[in-house]
Amino acid sequence: MAFALALPRLVTWSLLQVSSLPDTIVTRTIPDRGVLEWTSGLLQILVLLLAVGALVALILLLRAVRDGVLKLNGTLDRLAADTRPMLADASAIVRDARDTVATVKRDVAVVTDAAAAIGDTILDAAEVTARRVDEVNAVLDVVQDELEETAITAIAAVRGVRLGAHALASRFPGKGRTRRRPPTTDRDNEG
């Protein structure tokens, strides 16, 4: 509502201004151009020329960079074309090397398993052999004890026979025989 009241006033004031302008003289003074204004104009022209020169230099620089990038792309394309066969050969070599390594790993696993099995068999055989050697040693100990007892018994019997023979021979005097004493040895003293 305030707008509706202000609108007639605004229109009236504008009309008053239009009617008063033709009676008023408006003057403008143009100052003299001095050295500073001429220098300022020249400097503005110089800055404009420098900006245009910089713009031209920038365009030439960008064009040279573009040409360099195009040459670099061409060189990279040729290099990629030249290296593709080498990369394919290298990939084949790597695949073959991986296959070889896998085969060697499998073979090593087989040899390791076989060595472990042989080691277990050798350990079992060594245990059996050690047990049998112990049994043979026990038998040899028994045989040795028996042989020692038999030898002692045989020696004692031979000694007894000898002593008996000497005792018997000493009771019967013989022709020109002298009594001999039975020989004594360290074994006789032990028994």
PyMOL commands that set and color helices and strands:
alter all, ss='L'
color gray80, all
select helices_A, chain A and resi 2-23+35-171+186-190
alter helices_A, ss='H'
color red, helices_A
deselect
rebuild
show_as cartoon
